[in-house]
């Protein structure tokens, strides 16, 4: 689904739910935000192609955080791509993504190598892709969770900091937040941005009265 010029929200069904990675592209350069569950590589590839992006165009992957539904296809993206892939994440998420520590939500599981983070991100940093992507550190769901503001289209990629239902922003999903109070405080950062639409990884796109919805949270 095209949200704005060169911004496509992907739709990956999984059991009785759906998740929404985001595909950004500018000429021959494509950037994927989050990667889906393990085993969804072919569905991810098909969704990318439907958005007009071939795997060989992928230059970067940005991971909002460590959860398995966000990093699950990273190893395949690295191994199947035909160019050097830049992988971005917050420093606090890095050891989980790379498999040095077990998944924080399932600590009984052995750590599994997921992929190499080539560069860590800091709050306020701007990545020079697709008109500028500003990094917003929004801890709470996990300690190193980040959201992304697409400066050109005024689109917020909220990751799991928010969820939505039928276009309505519902705030923090308390059952899956590691620190609910911190997660709620993180939402205040969004008031500093002129946001016209929000893509929630769980729930999809919200476009109506976004500033009012965010302030109400």
N, CA, C and O of each residue as an XYZ file, in Angstrom:
868
protein
N       0.852     -1.200      0.000
C       0.000      0.000      0.000
C       0.884      1.244      0.000
O       1.719      1.412      0.889
N       0.706      2.114     -0.987
C       1.492      3.340     -1.060
C       0.911      4.387     -0.109
O      -0.249      4.780     -0.234
N       1.728      4.826      0.835
C       1.310      5.812      1.829
C       1.623      7.222      1.348
O       0.829      8.144      1.538
N       2.771      7.378      0.731
C       3.226      8.644      0.165
C       4.198      8.288     -0.951
O       4.492      7.111     -1.163
N       4.687      9.269     -1.651
C       5.626      8.993     -2.725
C       6.829      8.229     -2.179
O       7.511      8.690     -1.263
N       7.078      7.047     -2.760
C       8.222      6.199     -2.389
C       8.146      5.647     -0.971
O       9.164      5.243     -0.410
N       6.947      5.626     -0.384
C       6.730      5.033      0.933
C       5.610      4.005      0.818
O       4.458      4.363      0.576
N       5.945      2.736      0.991
C       4.961      1.671      0.879
C       4.881      0.884      2.189
O       5.894      0.404      2.696
N       3.684      0.758      2.721
C       3.453     -0.100      3.871
C       3.187     -1.510      3.352
O       2.259     -1.727      2.573
N       4.006     -2.463      3.787
C       3.818     -3.848      3.385
C       2.840     -4.528      4.338
O       2.667     -4.112      5.483
N       2.210     -5.577      3.836
C       1.212     -6.309      4.628
C       1.595     -7.774      4.604
O       1.504     -8.425      3.563
N       2.027     -8.305      5.755
C       2.433     -9.698      5.853
C       1.514    -10.429      6.827
O       1.653    -10.261      8.039
N       0.578    -11.237      6.325
C      -0.289    -11.999      7.226
C       0.519    -13.033      8.005
O       1.472    -13.617      7.490
N       0.118    -13.244      9.251
C       0.732    -14.274     10.086
C      -0.329    -14.805     11.036
O      -0.763    -14.118     11.961
N      -0.739    -16.057     10.782
C      -1.815    -16.663     11.570
C      -3.041    -15.759     11.552
O      -3.573    -15.465     10.481
N      -3.495    -15.316     12.713
C      -4.691    -14.462     12.703
C      -4.376    -12.979     12.800
O      -5.237    -12.184     13.179
N      -3.163    -12.603     12.465
C      -2.776    -11.211     12.566
C      -2.044    -10.805     11.291
O      -1.871    -11.609     10.375
N      -1.625     -9.562     11.249
C      -0.796     -9.079     10.145
C       0.210     -8.105     10.713
O      -0.056     -7.421     11.701
N       1.363     -8.049     10.083
C       2.403     -7.105     10.479
C       2.760     -6.239      9.286
O       2.469     -6.584      8.141
N       3.404     -5.095      9.573
C       3.556     -4.089      8.539
C       4.967     -3.494      8.489
O       5.194     -2.397      9.000
N       5.915     -4.212      7.875
C       7.186     -3.564      7.539
C       6.925     -2.415      6.568
O       5.864     -2.354      5.947
N       7.879     -1.517      6.440
C       7.738     -0.380      5.525
C       8.889     -0.380      4.529
O      10.051     -0.569      4.889
N       8.532     -0.162      3.266
C       9.505     -0.124      2.177
C       9.663      1.313      1.696
O       8.690      1.958      1.305
N      10.888      1.803      1.727
C      11.206      3.151      1.260
C      12.157      3.038      0.091
O      13.052      2.193      0.102
N      11.984      3.872     -0.917
C      12.942      3.826     -2.011
C      13.062      5.173     -2.698
O      12.140      5.989     -2.717
N      14.240      5.360     -3.258
C      14.597      6.613     -3.915
C      15.542      6.270     -5.055
O      16.736      6.070     -4.832
N      15.022      6.199     -6.266
C      15.850      5.763     -7.387
C      16.173      4.286     -7.257
O      15.272      3.457     -7.128
N      17.450      3.956     -7.291
C      17.875      2.567     -7.189
C      18.182      2.156     -5.755
O      18.634      1.036     -5.517
N      17.945      3.037     -4.810
C      18.242      2.741     -3.405
C      16.953      2.461     -2.645
O      16.018      3.262     -2.664
N      16.916      1.312     -1.974
C      15.729      0.936     -1.200
C      16.125      0.666      0.244
O      17.210      0.156      0.520
N      15.224      1.016      1.161
C      15.434      0.830      2.592
C      14.211      0.112      3.157
O      13.075      0.527      2.927
N      14.455     -0.964      3.896
C      13.375     -1.713      4.529
C      13.415     -1.479      6.033
O      14.469     -1.588      6.659
N      12.266     -1.159      6.603
C      12.159     -0.989      8.052
C      11.437     -2.216      8.621
O      10.241     -2.413      8.407
N      12.206     -3.036      9.355
C      11.755     -4.291      9.959
C      11.490     -5.351      8.892
O      11.252     -5.035      7.726
N      11.537     -6.636      9.321
C      11.671     -7.697      8.318
C      10.673     -8.843      8.433
O      10.692     -9.739      7.590
N       9.811     -8.853      9.431
C       8.849     -9.931      9.540
C       9.333    -11.119     10.358
O      10.468    -11.154     10.831
N       8.433    -12.096     10.511
C       8.740    -13.319     11.252
C       9.690    -14.217     10.464
O       9.736    -14.142      9.236
N      10.456    -15.075     11.167
C      11.232    -16.093     10.450
C      10.303    -16.943      9.581
O       9.178    -17.255      9.971
N      10.793    -17.309      8.403
C       9.991    -18.116      7.490
C       9.112    -17.323      6.552
O       8.417    -17.908      5.722
N       9.125    -16.004      6.662
C       8.296    -15.171      5.792
C       9.086    -14.547      4.645
O       8.620    -13.592      4.023
N      10.259    -15.069      4.363
C      11.105    -14.426      3.363
C      10.432    -14.343      1.997
O      10.512    -13.307      1.337
N       9.780    -15.400      1.567
C       9.155    -15.361      0.243
C       7.978    -14.401      0.212
O       7.773    -13.703     -0.781
N       7.197    -14.358      1.297
C       6.115    -13.376      1.372
C       6.661    -11.961      1.386
O       6.095    -11.065      0.760
N       7.770    -11.756      2.106
C       8.407    -10.437      2.147
C       8.910    -10.046      0.773
O       8.695     -8.917      0.333
N       9.578    -10.966      0.090
C      10.085    -10.670     -1.248
C       8.935    -10.291     -2.197
O       9.043     -9.334     -2.963
N       7.835    -11.057     -2.133
C       6.691    -10.773     -3.000
C       6.089     -9.403     -2.692
O       5.709     -8.668     -3.604
N       6.000     -9.056     -1.388
C       5.450     -7.755     -1.008
C       6.359     -6.617     -1.478
O       5.878     -5.571     -1.916
N       7.662     -6.826     -1.385
C       8.600     -5.827     -1.888
C       8.432     -5.632     -3.385
O       8.394     -4.501     -3.870
N       8.331     -6.733     -4.116
C       8.184     -6.643     -5.567
C       6.871     -5.984     -5.955
O       6.809     -5.248     -6.940
N       5.824     -6.244     -5.186
C       4.549     -5.586     -5.439
C       4.661     -4.074     -5.251
O       3.968     -3.303     -5.914
N       5.541     -3.665     -4.342
C       5.790     -2.237     -4.122
C       6.753     -1.655     -5.149
O       7.019     -0.453     -5.147
N       7.274     -2.509     -6.028
C       8.157     -2.047     -7.085
C       9.625     -2.101     -6.751
O      10.428     -1.428     -7.398
N      10.005     -2.894     -5.747
C      11.397     -2.968     -5.308
C      11.886     -4.411     -5.403
O      11.284     -5.318     -4.827
N      12.960     -4.612     -6.121
C      13.597     -5.926     -6.205
C      14.630     -6.052     -5.090
O      15.154     -5.054     -4.596
N      14.913     -7.291     -4.705
C      15.834     -7.528     -3.591
C      17.206     -6.929     -3.854
O      17.858     -6.458     -2.921
N      17.656     -6.935     -5.099
C      18.994     -6.423     -5.392
C      19.089     -4.912     -5.196
O      20.192     -4.371     -5.133
N      17.950     -4.222     -5.098
C      17.960     -2.775     -4.855
C      18.089     -2.425     -3.382
O      18.347     -1.272     -3.039
N      17.913     -3.404     -2.513
C      17.908     -3.122     -1.077
C      19.300     -2.747     -0.599
O      20.242     -3.532     -0.714
N      19.420     -1.535     -0.059
C      20.706     -1.035      0.411
C      20.817     -1.030      1.927
O      21.920     -1.069      2.472
N      19.672     -0.982      2.614
C      19.715     -0.855      4.073
C      18.475     -1.464      4.697
O      17.396     -1.478      4.105
N      18.660     -1.967      5.908
C      17.563     -2.421      6.753
C      17.681     -1.670      8.078
O      18.750     -1.643      8.687
N      16.585     -1.063      8.518
C      16.540     -0.409      9.820
C      15.630     -1.238     10.717
O      14.489     -1.526     10.356
N      16.136     -1.618     11.884
C      15.379     -2.437     12.819
C      14.926     -1.570     13.985
O      15.750     -0.962     14.668
N      13.622     -1.511     14.214
C      13.136     -0.677     15.308
C      13.488     -1.276     16.663
O      13.659     -0.554     17.646
N      13.595     -2.621     16.710
C      13.993     -3.288     17.955
C      14.199     -4.770     17.690
O      14.143     -5.218     16.545
N      14.435     -5.517     18.740
C      14.936     -6.881     18.674
C      13.901     -7.979     18.496
O      14.282     -9.116     18.215
N      12.620     -7.701     18.644
C      11.628     -8.772     18.666
C      11.656     -9.590     17.384
O      11.965     -9.074     16.310
N      11.329    -10.873     17.509
C      11.509    -11.824     16.429
C      10.669    -11.490     15.203
O      11.068    -11.803     14.081
N       9.509    -10.856     15.398
C       8.687    -10.492     14.238
C       9.246     -9.285     13.491
O       8.751     -8.930     12.421
N      10.269     -8.659     14.049
C      10.913     -7.516     13.390
C      12.251     -7.901     12.756
O      12.659     -7.301     11.761
N      12.926     -8.885     13.319
C      14.272     -9.241     12.820
C      14.305    -10.599     12.132
O      15.369    -11.039     11.697
N      13.161    -11.273     12.023
C      13.152    -12.676     11.639
C      13.767    -13.030     10.301
O      14.327    -14.117     10.160
N      13.683    -12.145      9.307
C      14.212    -12.456      7.981
C      15.527    -11.751      7.675
O      15.980    -11.741      6.530
N      16.137    -11.164      8.697
C      17.396    -10.462      8.470
C      18.493    -11.369      7.902
O      19.166    -10.956      6.958
N      18.709    -12.583      8.426
C      19.778    -13.421      7.863
C      19.587    -13.697      6.371
O      20.551    -13.679      5.606
N      18.342    -13.950      5.958
C      18.085    -14.223      4.547
C      18.296    -12.981      3.687
O      18.816    -13.074      2.575
N      17.895    -11.826      4.199
C      18.110    -10.589      3.444
C      19.592    -10.339      3.224
O      20.000     -9.881      2.157
N      20.397    -10.640      4.238
C      21.840    -10.467      4.118
C      22.431    -11.468      3.139
O      23.256    -11.099      2.302
N      22.024    -12.720      3.230
C      22.641    -13.767      2.409
C      22.148    -13.761      0.972
O      22.890    -14.144      0.068
N      20.913    -13.335      0.743
C      20.347    -13.414     -0.605
C      20.520    -12.136     -1.414
O      20.335    -12.149     -2.631
N      20.866    -11.045     -0.767
C      21.064     -9.801     -1.487
C      22.330     -9.831     -2.316
O      23.243    -10.617     -2.063
N      22.367     -8.959     -3.310
C      23.528     -8.926     -4.205
C      24.439     -7.734     -3.926
O      25.415     -7.527     -4.647
N      24.142     -6.954     -2.901
C      24.987     -5.813     -2.549
C      25.209     -5.817     -1.043
O      24.485     -6.475     -0.296
N      26.216     -5.077     -0.612
C      26.496     -4.960      0.818
C      25.322     -4.276      1.509
O      24.928     -3.174      1.128
N      24.767     -4.927      2.517
C      23.585     -4.413      3.175
C      23.965     -3.709      4.468
O      24.614     -4.298      5.333
N      23.561     -2.452      4.600
C      23.740     -1.723      5.846
C      22.579     -2.058      6.781
O      21.415     -1.946      6.397
N      22.902     -2.471      8.013
C      21.883     -2.838      8.993
C      22.008     -1.892     10.176
O      23.064     -1.802     10.802
N      20.917     -1.183     10.481
C      20.909     -0.162     11.525
C      20.002     -0.580     12.676
O      18.937     -1.159     12.464
N      20.437     -0.280     13.895
C      19.620     -0.502     15.089
C      20.230      0.307     16.225
O      21.362      0.778     16.119
N      19.487      0.466     17.300
C      20.017      1.136     18.485
C      21.043      0.232     19.171
O      20.937     -0.994     19.131
N      22.028      0.855     19.796
C      23.097      0.109     20.462
C      22.556     -0.885     21.499
O      23.091     -1.984     21.640
N      21.513     -0.507     22.212
C      20.972     -1.374     23.257
C      20.299     -2.631     22.693
O      20.128     -3.614     23.414
N      19.923     -2.605     21.439
C      19.297     -3.764     20.801
C      20.310     -4.677     20.123
O      20.012     -5.833     19.820
N      21.481     -4.164     19.894
C      22.471     -4.881     19.096
C      22.787     -6.299     19.601
O      22.766     -7.225     18.790
N      23.079     -6.518     20.886
C      23.467     -7.873     21.313
C      22.360     -8.902     21.141
O      22.639    -10.091     20.990
N      21.113     -8.462     21.161
C      20.002     -9.384     20.951
C      19.845     -9.711     19.467
O      19.598    -10.858     19.095
N      19.989     -8.705     18.641
C      19.878     -8.909     17.201
C      20.992     -9.812     16.690
O      20.774    -10.643     15.809
N      22.179     -9.644     17.245
C      23.328    -10.420     16.776
C      23.440    -11.780     17.454
O      24.313    -12.575     17.103
N      22.562    -12.060     18.428
C      22.562    -13.369     19.058
C      23.520    -13.525     20.214
O      23.740    -14.645     20.675
N      24.104    -12.431     20.706
C      24.996    -12.517     21.863
C      24.223    -12.687     23.167
O      24.760    -13.198     24.149
N      22.969    -12.261     23.175
C      22.087    -12.425     24.331
C      20.792    -13.088     23.875
O      20.388    -12.911     22.725
N      20.131    -13.850     24.752
C      18.873    -14.492     24.365
C      17.767    -13.460     24.214
O      17.867    -12.365     24.768
N      16.722    -13.786     23.479
C      15.606    -12.845     23.303
C      15.076    -12.380     24.646
O      14.843    -13.196     25.538
N      14.885    -11.098     24.797
C      14.529    -10.553     26.104
C      13.132    -10.993     26.534
O      12.862    -11.083     27.732
N      12.252    -11.265     25.599
C      10.899    -11.711     25.944
C      10.837    -13.221     26.183
O       9.894    -13.715     26.801
N      11.837    -13.947     25.696
C      11.896    -15.399     25.879
C      13.294    -15.783     26.342
O      14.020    -16.459     25.613
N      13.684    -15.362     27.550
C      15.061    -15.573     27.994
C      15.441    -17.039     28.149
O      16.625    -17.364     28.235
N      14.453    -17.925     28.184
C      14.775    -19.341     28.295
C      15.315    -19.907     26.980
O      15.915    -20.981     26.963
N      15.103    -19.189     25.890
C      15.595    -19.648     24.599
C      17.079    -19.341     24.459
O      17.568    -18.320     24.942
N      17.778    -20.239     23.793
C      19.197    -19.988     23.521
C      19.318    -18.844     22.524
O      18.486    -18.719     21.624
N      20.349    -18.001     22.672
C      20.539    -16.940     21.673
C      20.823    -17.540     20.306
O      21.586    -18.498     20.181
N      20.212    -16.976     19.300
C      20.392    -17.438     17.930
C      20.964    -16.307     17.093
O      20.444    -15.192     17.140
N      22.015    -16.560     16.330
C      22.552    -15.499     15.468
C      21.497    -15.040     14.477
O      20.885    -15.854     13.786
N      21.293    -13.755     14.411
C      20.268    -13.205     13.524
C      20.873    -12.419     12.367
O      20.349    -12.447     11.253
N      21.949    -11.734     12.622
C      22.537    -10.900     11.587
C      23.417     -9.849     12.220
O      23.341     -9.610     13.425
N      24.225     -9.239     11.439
C      25.197     -8.271     11.927
C      24.655     -6.852     11.800
O      24.218     -6.442     10.725
N      24.684     -6.107     12.900
C      24.361     -4.686     12.860
C      25.617     -3.943     12.423
O      26.646     -4.006     13.096
N      25.535     -3.249     11.309
C      26.720     -2.568     10.779
C      26.890     -1.167     11.340
O      27.983     -0.602     11.297
N      25.780     -0.592     11.878
C      25.902      0.752     12.461
C      24.795      0.957     13.473
O      23.641      0.613     13.220
N      25.146      1.520     14.624
C      24.137      1.810     15.644
C      23.651      3.255     15.505
O      24.341      4.121     14.967
N      22.447      3.474     16.009
C      21.769      4.754     15.836
C      21.552      5.447     17.168
O      21.424      4.798     18.206
N      21.512      6.779     17.129
C      21.297      7.591     18.324
C      20.096      8.498     18.125
O      19.744      8.845     16.997
N      19.475      8.875     19.227
C      18.319      9.763     19.194
C      18.651     11.064     18.477
O      19.664     11.698     18.771
N      17.803     11.461     17.541
C      17.982     12.717     16.819
C      18.801     12.614     15.555
O      18.847     13.560     14.768
N      19.443     11.491     15.349
C      20.267     11.309     14.152
C      19.374     11.293     12.915
O      18.236     10.826     12.965
N      19.905     11.812     11.798
C      19.179     11.801     10.535
C      19.944     10.954      9.526
O      21.105     11.228      9.222
N      19.283      9.929      9.015
C      19.873      9.093      7.973
C      19.555      9.698      6.614
O      18.436     10.159      6.392
N      20.532      9.704      5.694
C      20.368     10.422      4.434
C      19.678      9.606      3.356
O      20.108      9.602      2.203
N      18.624      8.923      3.724
C      17.864      8.140      2.750
C      16.506      8.779      2.516
O      15.878      9.281      3.448
N      16.065      8.758      1.290
C      14.664      9.057      0.968
C      14.180     10.377      1.566
O      13.097     10.443      2.148
N      14.981     11.413      1.421
C      14.591     12.732      1.907
C      14.873     12.986      3.367
O      14.515     14.043      3.889
N      15.510     12.037      4.044
C      15.876     12.201      5.445
C      14.992     11.386      6.372
O      13.766     11.497      6.335
N      15.624     10.562      7.210
C      14.914      9.735      8.182
C      15.463     10.078      9.558
O      16.621      9.786      9.858
N      14.634     10.698     10.398
C      15.081     11.085     11.730
C      14.795      9.961     12.723
O      13.697      9.406     12.764
N      15.805      9.647     13.516
C      15.703      8.599     14.526
C      15.147      9.184     15.823
O      15.628     10.212     16.300
N      14.137      8.531     16.389
C      13.563      8.940     17.667
C      13.688      7.764     18.631
O      13.067      6.721     18.427
N      14.491      7.931     19.679
C      14.631      6.862     20.665
C      13.376      6.852     21.533
O      13.097      7.816     22.245
N      12.623      5.757     21.467
C      11.354      5.661     22.187
C      11.347      4.390     23.046
O      10.655      3.426     22.721
N      12.117      4.389     24.140
C      12.194      3.208     24.993
C      10.870      2.939     25.710
O      10.017      3.815     25.854
N      10.743      1.701     26.148
C       9.556      1.298     26.895
C       9.103     -0.068     26.442
O       9.016     -1.001     27.241
N       8.812     -0.190     25.155
C       8.497     -1.522     24.621
C       9.718     -2.416     24.779
O       9.617     -3.539     25.272
N      10.868     -1.912     24.360
C      12.178     -2.427     24.751
C      13.043     -1.217     25.072
O      12.674     -0.082     24.771
N      14.185     -1.465     25.679
C      15.017     -0.348     26.122
C      15.595      0.446     24.958
O      15.778      1.660     25.055
N      15.878     -0.236     23.872
C      16.485      0.442     22.734
C      15.547      0.640     21.560
O      16.003      0.840     20.434
N      14.249      0.587     21.801
C      13.268      0.764     20.720
C      13.427      2.141     20.084
O      13.603      3.141     20.780
N      13.365      2.180     18.751
C      13.385      3.456     18.026
C      12.157      3.567     17.139
O      11.613      2.567     16.670
N      11.733      4.805     16.919
C      10.747      5.141     15.910
C      11.457      5.983     14.856
O      12.557      6.483     15.089
N      10.830      6.134     13.709
C      11.452      6.851     12.598
C      10.482      7.872     12.020
O       9.311      7.572     11.788
N      10.988      9.089     11.788
C      10.181     10.142     11.186
C      10.694     10.396      9.787
O      11.846     10.786      9.600
N       9.835     10.175      8.800
C      10.194     10.410      7.403
C       9.930     11.876      7.094
O       8.781     12.302      6.978
N      10.998     12.635      6.964
C      10.889     14.079      6.898
C      10.157     14.561      5.653
O       9.427     15.552      5.705
N      10.343     13.878      4.553
C       9.745     14.316      3.294
C       8.232     14.153      3.293
O       7.512     15.035      2.826
N       7.745     13.033      3.813
C       6.305     12.748      3.770
C       5.602     13.008      5.099
O       4.383     12.861      5.186
N       6.348     13.393      6.134
C       5.789     13.626      7.465
C       5.092     12.379      8.017
O       4.045     12.455      8.660
N       5.712     11.237      7.742
C       5.177      9.959      8.186
C       5.973      9.449      9.380
O       7.203      9.465      9.356
N       5.287      9.001     10.414
C       5.920      8.392     11.571
C       5.818      6.879     11.453
O       4.724      6.333     11.311
N       6.969      6.199     11.514
C       6.997      4.749     11.608
C       7.166      4.431     13.085
O       8.258      4.564     13.637
N       6.080      4.012     13.721
C       6.029      3.918     15.177
C       6.563      2.610     15.720
O       6.718      2.475     16.934
N       6.854      1.628     14.854
C       7.282      0.331     15.357
C       6.236     -0.231     16.303
O       5.057     -0.297     15.958
N       6.660     -0.640     17.502
C       5.728     -1.153     18.512
C       5.508     -0.161     19.649
O       5.011     -0.538     20.711
N       5.875      1.105     19.437
C       5.618      2.106     20.485
C       4.136      2.410     20.607
O       3.654      2.818     21.664
N       3.417      2.205     19.504
C       1.978      2.405     19.435
C       1.363      1.212     18.720
O       2.046      0.488     17.996
N       0.083      1.017     18.928
C      -0.657      0.136     18.029
C      -1.941      0.849     17.633
O      -2.363      1.800     18.291
N      -2.554      0.388     16.562
C      -3.766      1.040     16.083
C      -4.825      0.007     15.752
O      -4.519     -1.157     15.493
N      -6.066      0.443     15.763
C      -7.206     -0.394     15.410
C      -8.093      0.409     14.469
O      -8.643      1.443     14.849
N      -8.227     -0.077     13.232
C      -9.081      0.579     12.237
C      -8.765      2.068     12.093
O      -9.668      2.896     11.978
N      -7.483      2.392     12.100
C      -7.068      3.768     11.878
C      -7.005      4.633     13.120
O      -6.607      5.794     13.037
N      -7.387      4.100     14.268
C      -7.348      4.861     15.514
C      -6.137      4.444     16.333
O      -5.936      3.254     16.580
N      -5.330      5.408     16.755
C      -4.162      5.127     17.574
C      -4.613      4.783     18.989
O      -5.385      5.516     19.607
N      -4.116      3.651     19.490
C      -4.581      3.140     20.784
C      -3.554      3.319     21.897
O      -3.788      2.900     23.031
N      -2.425      3.935     21.581
C      -1.419      4.138     22.607
C      -0.534      2.926     22.809
O      -0.398      2.088     21.917
N       0.066      2.837     23.982
C       0.998      1.758     24.316
C       0.229      0.449     24.499
O      -0.831      0.421     25.123
N       0.775     -0.626     23.950
C       0.198     -1.947     24.190
C       0.832     -2.489     25.468
O       1.900     -3.101     25.442
N       0.149     -2.250     26.582
C       0.729     -2.523     27.897
C       1.172     -3.973     28.091
O       2.217     -4.190     28.704
N       0.434     -4.983     27.601
C       0.858     -6.366     27.867
C       2.221     -6.728     27.279
O       2.872     -7.653     27.765
N       2.661     -6.014     26.244
C       3.942     -6.360     25.627
C       5.037     -5.329     25.904
O       6.155     -5.476     25.411
N       4.737     -4.298     26.678
C       5.750     -3.291     27.003
C       6.564     -3.747     28.214
O       6.001     -4.192     29.214
N       7.872     -3.635     28.122
C       8.726     -4.000     29.252
C       8.600     -2.998     30.390
O       8.710     -3.362     31.561
N       8.369     -1.729     30.041
C       8.212     -0.672     31.043
C       7.128      0.270     30.537
O       7.388      1.141     29.707
N       5.921      0.093     31.038
C       4.772      0.833     30.523
C       4.919      2.335     30.762
O       4.612      3.127     29.871
N       5.379      2.740     31.936
C       5.513      4.165     32.232
C       6.516      4.825     31.292
O       6.266      5.913     30.775
N       7.647      4.167     31.073
C       8.642      4.708     30.144
C       8.075      4.771     28.735
O       8.294      5.746     28.017
N       7.352      3.743     28.341
C       6.758      3.721     27.005
C       5.792      4.886     26.819
O       5.763      5.504     25.755
N       5.007      5.186     27.839
C       4.050      6.295     27.733
C       4.766      7.637     27.689
O       4.343      8.547     26.976
N       5.851      7.760     28.450
C       6.622      9.005     28.404
C       7.251      9.199     27.016
O       7.364     10.326     26.532
N       7.648      8.118     26.397
C       8.264      8.208     25.077
C       7.323      8.817     24.045
O       7.766      9.496     23.119
N       6.032      8.575     24.204
C       5.068      9.094     23.231
C       5.053     10.616     23.193
O       4.679     11.206     22.180
N       5.457     11.257     24.288
C       5.480     12.721     24.324
C       6.459     13.298     23.312
O       6.305     14.442     22.884
N       7.456     12.524     22.927
C       8.428     13.003     21.938
C       7.771     13.299     20.594
O       8.256     14.136     19.833
N       6.681     12.620     20.306
C       6.033     12.802     19.005
C       5.404     14.183     18.859
O       5.158     14.637     17.741
N       5.141     14.856     19.983
C       4.539     16.180     19.916
C       5.455     17.210     19.255
O       4.995     18.272     18.834
N       6.734     16.904     19.164
C       7.682     17.844     18.565
C       7.703     17.748     17.038
O       8.418     18.508     16.385
N       6.932     16.828     16.462
C       6.989     16.593     15.023
C       5.647     16.904     14.357
O       4.581     16.705     14.940
N       5.731     17.393     13.132
C       4.553     17.617     12.300
C       4.255     16.309     11.577
O       4.878     16.004     10.560
N       3.316     15.545     12.091
C       3.050     14.193     11.601
C       1.706     14.167     10.886
O       0.685     14.572     11.442
N       1.718     13.682      9.638
C       0.475     13.585      8.874
C      -0.074     12.174      8.840
O      -1.271     11.987      8.623
N       0.777     11.170      9.052
C       0.305      9.788      9.080
C       1.235      8.965      9.955
O       2.406      9.304     10.130
N       0.698      7.877     10.506
C       1.449      6.986     11.384
C       1.273      5.560     10.880
O       0.153      5.120     10.621
N       2.388      4.836     10.742
C       2.327      3.415     10.449
C       2.725      2.666     11.711
O       3.857      2.771     12.183
N       1.768      1.903     12.252
C       2.033      1.031     13.392
C       2.323     -0.366     12.857
O       1.623     -0.850     11.968
N       3.344     -1.008     13.392
C       3.681     -2.349     12.929
C       2.518     -3.302     13.149
O       2.300     -4.224     12.363
N       1.778     -3.073     14.217
C       0.575     -3.848     14.507
C      -0.620     -2.906     14.402
O      -0.866     -2.096     15.296
N      -1.344     -3.020     13.324
C      -2.518     -2.174     13.131
C      -2.497     -1.386     11.840
O      -3.551     -1.070     11.288
N      -1.292     -1.060     11.344
C      -1.204     -0.400     10.043
C      -1.317      1.107     10.103
O      -0.859      1.737     11.056
N      -1.936      1.686      9.074
C      -1.880      3.123      8.833
C      -2.986      3.875      9.569
O      -4.121      3.408      9.664
N      -2.630      5.044     10.083
C      -3.585      5.998     10.645
C      -3.316      7.353     10.021
O      -2.169      7.797      9.968
N      -4.373      8.019      9.543
C      -4.183      9.287      8.828
C      -5.106     10.408      9.294
O      -4.894     11.566      8.932
N      -6.117     10.090     10.082
C      -7.115     11.098     10.436
C      -6.756     11.799     11.750
O      -6.529     11.151     12.772
N      -6.708     13.140     11.701
C      -6.518     13.948     12.923
C      -5.351     13.434     13.766
O      -5.479     13.242     14.976
N      -4.223     13.218     13.112
C      -3.089     12.570     13.778
C      -2.567     13.406     14.954
O      -2.318     12.868     16.033
N      -2.405     14.704     14.752
C      -1.868     15.532     15.828
C      -2.776     15.477     17.061
O      -2.297     15.402     18.192
N      -4.082     15.513     16.830
C      -5.024     15.450     17.947
C      -4.972     14.074     18.620
O      -5.021     13.965     19.846
N      -4.871     13.036     17.799
C      -4.800     11.688     18.379
C      -3.546     11.534     19.246
O      -3.606     10.963     20.335
N      -2.430     12.037     18.764
C      -1.175     11.904     19.519
C      -1.234     12.687     20.824
O      -0.798     12.211     21.872
N      -1.782     13.897     20.741
C      -1.883     14.686     21.972
C      -2.790     14.003     22.990
O      -2.558     14.103     24.195
N      -3.809     13.318     22.515
C      -4.745     12.645     23.427
C      -4.111     11.461     24.129
O      -4.586     11.037     25.183
N      -3.041     10.921     23.558
C      -2.395      9.761     24.163
C      -1.601     10.148     25.404
O      -0.991      9.288     26.040
